[in-house]
Amino acid sequence: MKKNILLISILFTCTIFCTTIFAQAPANDECGGAIAVTTNPFGTTCTTLTAGTTNNATASPFVSTCAAGFADDDVWYSFVANSQ
């Protein structure tokens, strides 16, 4: 009985913590993996959307003084402006 309780406890703990330990960062976690997004045509409302997440993202290698005291996990996107 004690072995079963121990086994269940280990499995439960691993289920909670192992998913965090082995989780992978998003593909665009670093600048080199920036995802190109499509911009909306000039003068239109925001109809083109790009989904994303910062789950499991890591901090970029440079230090920003603008975000002092805030979470520094980030992801990267790139775009080409379609008008001035």
N, C-alpha and C positions, 0 to 999 in steps of 0.2 A: 504494500500500500504506500509506504514512504517513497519507494522508487518511482511509483506512478505520479505522485504529487511532485516530486523533484523533476521528472521528465516533462510534465505539463508546465511547470514553472519556467523551465529552460526554454521550451518551445514558445511560450507566450512572450517571454523577454526578447527572444531572438526575432520574433515576428514584429515587434515594435521597433527595436533598434537596428536590426540587420537591414531593413528596407532603407533606412537613412544612411547607413554606412556604405552600402553598395550602390546607392543611387548615382546615376551619371548626370553630369552637368549638361545643360542644353548645348546644341551644336553651335550656337552663336554666343557662347560664354565669353570668348575672347574676340578682340578686334579682327583678327584674321579670319574668323568664321562668321562675319557679319552677314545677315540675311538681307538680300536686296528686296526692297518693297516698292510697290507700284504707287505712284502719287496720283491724286485726283486731278482731273483736268482743271486748268485755271478757271476760276469763277464758278465752280460747282460746289455743291455741299459735299461733305465727307461721306462718300458712298463706297469707296474702296477701303477695306479694313484688313489689317494683318493681325492675326492672333499671336500671342506669345505668353511666356511665363518666366519668372525669375526663380522658380522652384529649383533648388540644387545649384543655382548659379554661384559663382565665386567672385571675389573682389578682383578688379583689374590690377595689373602690376604697378600702375602709377598712383600717386597719392593726390587726392583732390582736397583743396582747402575749402571748397564750396559746400561740401557735404559733411563737414565735421560734426560728429555726434549722431550721424544718421547711418542706416544700413548701407553698406557699400557693395552689395551683391548686384551685379549688372549683367545685361545682355546687350548685344550690338546689332544695329540695323544700318543699312545704307540706302540712299535714294539719290536720284538725279532730279534736280529742280526742273520743272517744265515751263517756267516763265520767270520774269524778273520781279 
